[in-house]
């Protein structure tokens, strides 16, 4: 009798295990398919902002009194659709501060342009795997002294930085030391403690309302920089 009860328990146990295995065989593939389906439906966008782009700068009429004027400089933004669905870019914004949307001022956004200098028309669509790069004009507030120097320059950003460096400052009012060497090389050194470096945020909103954001520090002089003088040939 005892052996019969033991056999019965084993049989019931095996039946339960078999049932659980059968359920798992149905549920696990379903969950995997559901997860894969959701991944295929999700919007995935990579936003990269590059502040080292060169090009013409734009002086604006936006003045903040003793704080300075807004000067718009070219940066590059690259948008990459890394998902599996078409993705619509409906709007973007540029702000500054410790976090996105913490500070906005007149002239901070000078517009987003294509490579042929046409203003980007929103919305536009990115296909899966597609990347597009644009030029954006980011408005920085430069001190009055810097604005005065820039007002007399008609050239690209790299030339403006060089002229400013020769006068002991950079675009953001940081103090720098400038030295020239034989052969056309120059040395620009950021003075210790001069570390003004605003953080700018580029935020993109898709047609489905998803938000993607990235940040980039404004141009910061490296601890030292040794480069050939523009226009000088290399041996």
Secondary structure, 3 states (H helix, E strand, C coil): CHHHHHHHHHHHHHHHHHHHHHHHHHHHHHHHHHHHHHHHHCCCEEEEEECCCCCECEEEEEECHHHCEEEEEEEEEEEEECCCCCEEEEEEEEEECCCCCCECCCCCEEEEECCCCCECCCCEEECCCCEEEEEEEEEEEECHHHHHHHCCCCCEHHHHHHHHHHCCECCCCCEEEEEECCCCEEEEEECCCCCCCCEEEEEEEECCCCEEEEEEECCCCCCCEEEECCCCCCC
